């Protein structure tokens, strides 16, 4: 594999990794595994700054042993579940895309949009069209109670799903010595769906999320969204479809 070129399977692994950061309660073991994935990724995607996120992940390993998982989990819930927490950002596209700054008596605060819009419906239709059910995933218990489909973790898991589908078609092409025209066309379809979903949803969502995260400062999750933004920019730029 040439530098700065990754195939659909490797794309799936990275999208799956980013999804896990939003869908599963972290432990020091999972954070360490993420660090290892990023170290492998930086060998290929040399134009993306993975080092800063790796450093933030490694800082977690330096916490006092008895406190590591507790601190990681509290940060996770504060960032994604508890509206009263200073680092909270609603992890839904509809809320974040419509966010704007409003003046109150003391300072300007972010006001988020409603949790269900036409965009949310479109995300749900995208899932249904290819048989993706986000609630079948291994996700945090509280997410199982939420039925809002445009969660950032669900969207990233959906991208991993589309990449896996393309990878399976590419495997068939490599394995078959006979005519593989059909498999190639299907693989192209899955790749086209990935590009469309990035352009119509995740690209804009992540940019808006990042702008808010710069003010709702949590070093680890700020770096997660910053690195994800870089990766999506690279992914879109590298596609020829």
C-alpha positions as CSV (number, residue, x, y, z in Angstrom):
1,X,0.0,0.0,0.0
2,X,1.4,3.4,-1.0
3,X,1.6,6.3,1.5
4,X,-1.5,8.5,1.7
5,X,-3.6,5.7,0.1
6,X,-5.8,3.5,2.1
7,X,-8.4,1.0,1.0
8,X,-12.0,0.6,2.1
9,X,-11.2,-1.8,4.9
10,X,-8.7,0.7,6.5
11,X,-11.2,3.5,6.1
12,X,-13.8,1.4,7.9
13,X,-11.4,0.7,10.8
14,X,-10.8,4.4,11.3
15,X,-14.4,5.4,11.1
16,X,-15.2,2.5,13.5
17,X,-12.6,3.8,15.9
18,X,-13.9,7.3,15.9
19,X,-17.5,6.0,16.3
20,X,-16.5,4.1,19.4
21,X,-15.3,7.3,21.1
22,X,-18.8,8.6,21.0
23,X,-20.8,5.4,21.4
24,X,-19.0,3.4,24.2
25,X,-18.0,4.4,27.7
26,X,-14.2,4.6,27.5
27,X,-11.8,2.7,29.7
28,X,-8.0,3.0,29.8
29,X,-7.8,-0.2,27.8
30,X,-9.9,1.1,25.0
31,X,-8.1,4.4,24.9
32,X,-4.7,2.5,24.7
33,X,-6.1,0.5,21.7
34,X,-7.2,3.6,20.0
35,X,-3.7,5.0,20.4
36,X,-2.2,1.9,18.8
37,X,-4.6,2.2,15.8
38,X,-3.6,5.9,15.3
39,X,0.1,5.0,15.4
40,X,-0.5,2.6,12.5
41,X,-2.6,5.1,10.6
42,X,0.0,7.8,10.8
43,X,2.5,5.6,8.9
44,X,0.2,5.8,5.9
45,X,-1.7,9.1,6.3
46,X,1.3,11.3,6.8
47,X,-0.6,14.5,5.9
48,X,-2.9,14.1,9.0
49,X,-1.8,15.1,12.5
50,X,-2.5,12.0,14.5
51,X,0.2,12.8,17.0
52,X,-1.7,15.3,19.1
53,X,-4.6,12.9,19.7
54,X,-2.1,10.1,20.5
55,X,-0.5,12.4,23.0
56,X,-3.8,13.2,24.6
57,X,-4.7,9.5,24.8
58,X,-1.3,8.7,26.4
59,X,-1.9,11.4,29.0
60,X,-4.8,9.4,30.3
61,X,-2.5,6.5,31.0
62,X,-0.5,8.7,33.4
63,X,-3.4,9.2,35.7
64,X,-3.5,7.5,39.1
65,X,-4.4,3.9,38.5
66,X,-7.5,3.8,40.7
67,X,-8.8,7.0,39.0
68,X,-8.2,6.3,35.3
69,X,-11.5,4.8,34.3
70,X,-13.5,7.0,36.7
71,X,-12.1,10.2,35.2
72,X,-12.5,8.9,31.6
73,X,-16.1,8.0,32.2
74,X,-17.0,11.2,33.9
75,X,-15.5,13.2,31.0
76,X,-17.5,11.1,28.5
77,X,-20.8,11.7,30.3
78,X,-20.1,15.4,30.8
79,X,-19.3,15.9,27.2
80,X,-22.1,13.9,25.6
81,X,-24.9,13.4,28.2
82,X,-25.1,16.0,30.9
83,X,-26.4,19.4,29.6
84,X,-25.5,21.2,32.8
85,X,-21.8,20.3,32.4
86,X,-19.5,23.0,31.0
87,X,-18.1,20.7,28.3
88,X,-21.4,19.4,27.1
89,X,-22.2,19.5,23.4
90,X,-25.4,17.7,22.1
91,X,-24.0,15.0,19.8
92,X,-26.8,15.4,17.3
93,X,-26.4,16.9,13.8
94,X,-29.8,18.7,14.0
95,X,-28.9,20.5,17.2
96,X,-25.4,21.4,16.3
97,X,-25.9,22.6,12.7
98,X,-28.5,25.0,13.9
99,X,-26.5,26.3,16.9
100,X,-25.9,30.0,17.3
101,X,-24.5,32.4,19.9
102,X,-27.1,34.3,22.0
103,X,-26.4,37.1,24.4
104,X,-27.6,36.8,28.0
105,X,-26.9,38.9,31.0
106,X,-23.4,37.9,31.6
107,X,-22.0,36.3,28.4
108,X,-22.8,34.9,25.0
109,X,-23.9,31.3,25.1
110,X,-24.5,28.6,22.5
111,X,-28.2,28.0,21.8
112,X,-28.7,24.7,20.1
113,X,-31.3,23.7,17.5
114,X,-34.2,21.3,17.9
115,X,-33.4,17.6,18.0
116,X,-35.4,16.5,15.0
117,X,-35.4,18.2,11.6
118,X,-35.7,17.2,7.9
119,X,-32.0,16.5,8.0
120,X,-32.6,13.9,10.8
121,X,-35.3,12.3,8.7
122,X,-32.8,12.1,5.8
123,X,-30.2,10.4,7.9
124,X,-32.7,7.9,9.0
125,X,-33.7,7.2,5.4
126,X,-30.0,6.7,4.5
127,X,-29.8,4.1,7.2
128,X,-33.0,2.3,6.1
129,X,-32.0,2.3,2.5
130,X,-29.0,-0.1,3.1
131,X,-30.3,-2.0,6.2
132,X,-28.2,-0.2,8.8
133,X,-29.7,-0.2,12.3
134,X,-27.6,1.8,14.8
135,X,-29.4,0.3,17.8
136,X,-27.9,-3.1,16.9
137,X,-24.4,-1.7,17.7
138,X,-22.5,-2.2,20.9
139,X,-23.4,1.2,22.4
140,X,-23.7,2.9,25.8
141,X,-26.9,1.9,27.6
142,X,-28.4,5.4,27.6
143,X,-28.1,5.6,23.8
144,X,-30.3,2.6,23.5
145,X,-33.2,4.6,24.9
146,X,-32.6,7.5,22.5
147,X,-34.3,7.1,19.1
148,X,-32.6,10.1,17.4
149,X,-30.6,8.7,14.5
150,X,-28.3,11.7,13.6
151,X,-26.0,11.1,16.7
152,X,-22.4,11.7,15.6
153,X,-21.4,8.2,16.7
154,X,-24.2,6.6,14.7
155,X,-23.2,8.6,11.6
156,X,-19.5,7.5,12.0
157,X,-20.6,3.9,12.5
158,X,-22.7,4.2,9.3
159,X,-19.6,5.3,7.4
160,X,-17.7,2.3,8.7
161,X,-20.7,0.1,7.6
162,X,-20.6,1.5,4.1
163,X,-16.8,1.1,3.9
164,X,-17.1,-2.5,5.1
165,X,-19.7,-3.2,2.3
166,X,-17.3,-1.8,-0.3
167,X,-14.4,-3.9,1.2
168,X,-16.5,-7.1,0.9
169,X,-17.1,-6.4,-2.8
170,X,-13.5,-5.7,-3.4
171,X,-12.6,-9.0,-1.7
172,X,-14.9,-10.8,-4.2
173,X,-13.1,-9.1,-7.1
174,X,-9.7,-10.3,-5.8
175,X,-10.9,-13.8,-5.2
176,X,-12.8,-14.4,-8.5
177,X,-10.9,-15.1,-11.6
178,X,-14.0,-14.9,-13.8
179,X,-15.9,-11.8,-14.8
180,X,-16.1,-9.4,-11.8
181,X,-17.9,-6.5,-13.5
182,X,-20.9,-6.8,-11.2
183,X,-18.8,-6.8,-8.0
184,X,-16.9,-3.7,-9.3
185,X,-20.1,-1.8,-10.0
186,X,-21.5,-2.7,-6.6
187,X,-18.2,-1.6,-4.9
188,X,-18.4,1.7,-6.8
189,X,-22.0,2.2,-5.5
190,X,-20.9,1.7,-1.9
191,X,-18.1,4.2,-2.4
192,X,-20.4,6.7,-4.0
193,X,-22.8,6.4,-1.0
194,X,-19.9,7.2,1.3
195,X,-19.0,10.3,-0.5
196,X,-22.6,11.5,-0.6
197,X,-23.2,10.9,3.1
198,X,-20.0,12.8,4.0
199,X,-20.9,15.8,1.8
200,X,-24.6,15.9,2.8
201,X,-24.1,15.3,6.6
202,X,-20.8,14.5,8.4
203,X,-18.6,17.1,6.8
204,X,-20.8,20.0,7.8
205,X,-21.8,18.4,11.1
206,X,-18.1,17.9,12.2
207,X,-17.1,21.4,11.1
208,X,-19.9,23.0,13.3
209,X,-19.2,20.6,16.2
210,X,-15.5,21.6,16.1
211,X,-16.3,25.3,16.2
212,X,-18.3,24.8,19.4
213,X,-15.8,22.3,20.9
214,X,-13.1,25.0,20.7
215,X,-15.0,27.0,23.3
216,X,-16.4,24.0,25.3
217,X,-12.8,23.1,26.0
218,X,-12.0,19.5,26.9
219,X,-8.5,18.7,25.6
220,X,-9.2,15.1,24.7
221,X,-12.5,15.5,22.9
222,X,-11.4,18.7,21.2
223,X,-8.6,16.8,19.7
224,X,-10.8,13.9,18.8
225,X,-13.1,16.2,16.7
226,X,-10.1,18.1,15.3
227,X,-8.5,14.9,14.1
228,X,-11.8,13.6,12.8
229,X,-12.3,16.8,10.8
230,X,-8.8,16.4,9.2
231,X,-9.6,12.8,8.4
232,X,-12.9,13.6,6.7
233,X,-11.3,16.4,4.7
234,X,-8.6,14.0,3.5
235,X,-11.2,11.3,2.8
236,X,-13.3,13.6,0.6
237,X,-10.2,15.0,-1.2
238,X,-8.9,11.5,-2.0
239,X,-12.0,10.3,-3.7
240,X,-12.3,10.3,-7.4
241,X,-16.0,9.4,-7.7
